[in-house]
Amino acid sequence: MTGDRTILLLPAERDIPQACRAALEGRLPVCEETDTRAIPPAELERADLIVLTEAAVENDPDLARRLHAEIGTPLLLLRENPLEIPRGLEDFDDSAGISALSELGERVDLLLGFRRFWRRAAELDVKPEHLRSEFEKYDLATGLVGPMGLCPPGRVSLGDLVDVEAVNAQQMSICRLMGTAYGTFLHAGRPKGLTGPDSEEAPPTGALSPYCAYLSAQGGRCLRSEYSAARQALLSGQPVETSCAGRILIYTVPVNLTFSGLTYPLYSASVAVGGVAGAKDIEEVAEEYGVNTEILGQMAEESRFWVLHQDKVDEIKGTIT
């Protein structure tokens, strides 16, 4: 490998569409490698950008983390399935869909811009610790500065962008004031307090009706259906209104960071806005959850006073959107 070029890391048995390859080659020459361990770190450091496929990460789950520890070259993940949030996404500087060519080009250009900035800063002897010192003077989050300098948006920790405690406090306030359940889901599992695809814990949900509390205690079906809505909102960037596994209507909105015209999902907020399930639904839910229909029906009856008026539903939607 000679010169400055994009490295495309692919398992030997997998390839990417020619159009995707052309989008990369239109910016810099592309050098394909299947084994990064055979390339000296100094050679990898000379690259402007390293692009990894999901297949490469599946074969070596620690690859991105190891590369970041050894070199300062930005890493981009090519996502093959636009309907899934890949595990380990927090180890990359950014990601793009393998078929979303326009967005891929924009994200590649942004990371190449950061790479040029890092190199120019190094030429001027502006070290990352100097930037952190200046950030501290103005009470700015020093987490915005990484080992190479200013972090790309996709690499910044959620904790440096969002006050997680404030998010949870808002959640609990809405629960108390509106009398409904509210949960938050993280796009990529980093700080504690929010739930992402890698987490085995349910997010804080605040007040639960007897019906919801009873079903939530029966296993992970509720959490999975709530996260499914959260994932849809995070990937689409649009609010989603759907029914949870218990047939309660939930409203989910994504919270995003926008930088240079690109969107970076942070977390989603889900709130229960629908009424109690009807008799037919209760029978189906009881069968799916493996619980007693009569007991579930009793829980539903006790929860009817939790049903929100439409004006309050509209107020809740306006609050979290």
N, C-alpha and C positions, 0 to 999 in steps of 0.2 A: 504494500500500500504506500503510495507516494503522493505528496501534495495534500492539499486540503480538500476533502471530499466527504460526501455523505456515505456512511457505511450502512448497508442493508443486511441485517443479520437474519438468515433464514435457515430452518432445518433443511437438510438435504432433500427430504421427500416432499417438501411443500413449496409453493410458489405464490406469487401475488399477481393480480391482473395486470396486463400490459399497460393499461391506461393509468393505473396507479404508479407503476414504475416510470412511465413517461412524465407524470406530474413531478416526480422527484428529479429525474434527469434534466428536466427543463430548468432547474435551479442550480444544480451542481452535478458533477460526474458522480456516478454511483459505483461503489465497490461492494461486491457481495462477499460475505464471509459466513461460514457455518460454525466456526469454532473460535470464539473470542479469546479463549485461553492460550491459543497459539500465537496471538498477536501481542507484542510487548505493550505495556501501558503507554509508553512514550509515543508509539505509533497511533494508538487509539486517541490519545490526547490531541493529535494533530488534526483529527477530523472536525468538521464544523458541526456535524449532527450525527447521532447514531439512531437508527430506526429499527425497532424490534417488532416482530409480529407476535400475536398471541401464542402461536405455535412454538416460537422460540422460548417464550416465558414458561409455557407448559412443560417443556423439556428441561428447563433450568429455572425453577421458581425464584432463586436468589440472584439471577443474572443482573437485573436492574439495580438492585441494592449493592451488589458487588462492584458494578461499573461505577456507580456514584461514589463509592468509597475510594476507588483507585484513580479516577480521572475527573476532569471538570467539564467534559463534553456533554451538552444537553441530550436528553433521551426522549424520543417520541414513540409511543405505542400505537401500532396500527390495529384498530379494533375490527374484528371480522364480523361480529354479531352486534348490530346497532340496537338490539332489544335487550342487551345485557350490560351490566356494569362489571367490568373485569375485576377480579381480585388483584390486590397489590397495585392498584392504580396510583396510590399515593407515592410509589417509588419512581414515578415518571414526571418529567417536566410538563408533558402535555400528552394528549391522545387525539386520534382522529379516525373516523370510519374509513375502512379500506376502499369503499365505493363512493364516499363523499369527496370527490376530487377537488371541488372549489374550496371547501373548508380545509381539506388537507393542505392545499397550497398556501392558504392564509396562515395556518398554524406553523407550517414549516418556515415561512418567511418571518414570522414573529420570533421563533426560536433562533433562526440565523441572525436576526437583528440583535438579540441578547448576546449571542456568541461574539459578534463584532464589538459590541459594547464592552464585554469582559476583556477582550484582547486589547482594545484601545486603552481601557483603564489600567491594564497591566503595563502597557508601554509608558504610560504617564506616571507609573508607580503609585496609583491610587489603590490601596489595598482594601479588602473587605472590612478589616477592623477600623479603617479610617471612616468608612461609610457608617458603620455601627455607632461610632463615637458621635458623628454628626446627627444621626437619628436620635440618639439619646438626648442630645442638647434640646431638641424640639419635641421631646416626648413622643416620638414615633416608634412603632413596633420594630424592634431590632430583628425580629424573625423575618422581616422582608429582605434581609441581606443574608445570602448564603455563602458557601465557601468560595465562590467565584465572583460574587458581587450581588447586585440586585437580582432577586429571584424572579423567574417567569411566573405569571399568575397561577398556572397549574401546579406550581411547586410550593406555593405559600401555604403554610399551615392554616387550617380553618380558625384555630385559636388566635391567630394574628389578624384575622379579618372580622371575626364575629365574637361577641361576648357570649360564650355558651351559657354562662350562669344567667345572663339577662334573657336569653332565649327561653330557658326553662322557667324563669320567673314570669315572663309574659304568658307562657303556656299555662302555668298554674293560675294566673290571674283570670285568663279567659275561662278556665274551667270553673272557677269560683263564681265569677260574675254571670256567666252564661249557663252554667249548670250542664255542661256537656264534656265529653272526653276529647282530649287533644294530645297528639303525639308528634314527635319530630324524628326524622330519619336522615342520617348522614349519607352523603353521596359516596364518600370513600372513608373507610374507617380509620380515623386518626385520634382526635381527642375523646376523652371520656365524657359521658353525659348525653351523647346522641348515639343513635343506632344505625349501623350501616350493614352492607351485605356480609361482612366478615364477623359481625357481632352475634353472639348467642343470647344476648340479653334483650329483653323488650325495652323500648324507650319509655320514659316517663309519660304517663297518659292522663294523670290528674283524676278527676272524679269519674267514676264508672257507675252506670245504672246497675241495679241487681242483675238484670238480664246479661249485660256485657261482662260484669264481674264473674258471673257464673260460667259463661262460655270461655272467658280468658283463662280460667283456672283449669280448663280441660286439655291443655297442650298448646302447641304452637300454631294451630290453624288460623287463629285470629291475627297473630303477628304476621304470618306469611301473606295473608290477603291484604293487610294494611301495607306491608312493604311492597307488594306487587303494584298497588296504586301509587306509592311513593316513587318507585322506579320508573313507572310510566310518566309521571309528572317531571321527574328529573331529566329523563332522556328526551322528552318532547319539548320541555321548557314551557309547558302550558298547564293551567289548572286542570285537574281531573275529578270528575264526579262519578262515583261508582258505589256499588254495594259491597260491604265486607262479607266475610264468610257467614256471619250471623244475620245477614240480610238487612243491616242497618246502612243507610246512605251515609257515605263519608265524602268529604270535600278536601282535596289535597292540592296544595300550591307549591311550586318550586321556588327556592330562594337562590338567586344566581349572582355571580360577579361578572360584570361586563368590562372588558379591557380591549381597547383597540378594535372594537367592533365584533369581538369574539365573546362567546358566553361560556362561563365556567360554573357548573352546578355546584352548590355548596351543601344545601340540605333541603328537605321538604317538610312542610307542616300539614298534618292531617287532623281534621276535626269532624266529629260525628254530628250530622245535621238532620238526619232522617228520623222517622218515628219508629215505633216498635213493630216487629215483624207480625204479619197476620197469621191466622190459624194454619193455613196450608204451608206457609213458609216455616212455621215452628215445627211442624211434623218433619219436613225435609231436613231442617237444621238438626233436630234431635237425632235423626237417623245418621246424618253425616258425622256428628260429634260422638255418637254412641251414648247419649244421655236419655233420661226418662222424659217422655213428651209432656207428661202432666206437670212434672217439676219445672221444666223449661217454660211451659205455658204460665205457670204461677209466677215465675220470675219476670216474664214479659208483662203480666198484668200489673205487678208491683212497680213496673218501670214506666207505666203510661204517663205518670205525672212529669216524667223527664222530657216528654215530647216538646219540642220547641215550636213556637209560633213562627210563621214565615218572616215576620219583620225582624225577629231575633236571628233567624237563619241568615237573612240578608246582612244584618249587622256583623255577624261573625265572619262571613265571607269577606266583607269589606275590611275588617280588621286585619285579617291575615294575608290578604292579597297585596 
